[in-house]
Amino acid sequence: MSADNTGAQGRRWTFLTNHARVLLAIARDPDARLRSIAAACHITERTVQAIIADLEEAGYLHRQRIRRRTQYTLNLDQPLRHPAEGGLVLRALVEVAATRQYGNAAQPPKMARASVTVSDTRST
């Protein structure tokens, strides 16, 4: 296979879907706006909007408007959808990505037990 991911038949493919990329972008950046998610994932804002709607409908995230910003809450215990990943939850994907991003850091980024509020604007 050549360096540009083109196979013998000229098809391009990647290991992660755009849905996974958007979820990981939201997990990495608690204050992410559609524009920055789109740029990080190399897709359009309209595609990001559709993916976020898909993810919310499937129970992977919840979004809430707070003034002029959107706050996302990820459900890290939501099972991955494909039967080949049976028994794995979203937390596994996020932790693998965090390990890649932070290397062998002693403490990976904080992850919630059942769900995580990515943009924490709550007052306690």
Stockholm file with secondary structure:
# STOCKHOLM 1.0

chainA/1-124         MSADNTGAQGRRWTFLTNHARVLLAIARDPDARLRSIAAACHITERTVQAIIADLEEAGYLHRQRIRRRTQYTLNLDQPLRHPAEGGLVLRALVEVAATRQYGNAAQPPKMARASVTVSDTRST
#=GR chainA/1-124 SS CCTTCBCTTSCBCCSSCHHHHHHHHHHHCTTCCHHHHHHHHTSCHHHHHHHHHHHHHTTSEEEEEETTEEEEEECTTSBCSSGGGTTCBHHHHHHHHHHHHHTTCSSCCCCCSSCEESSCCCCC
#=GC SS_cons         CCTTCBCTTSCBCCSSCHHHHHHHHHHHCTTCCHHHHHHHHTSCHHHHHHHHHHHHHTTSEEEEEETTEEEEEECTTSBCSSGGGTTCBHHHHHHHHHHHHHTTCSSCCCCCSSCEESSCCCCC
//
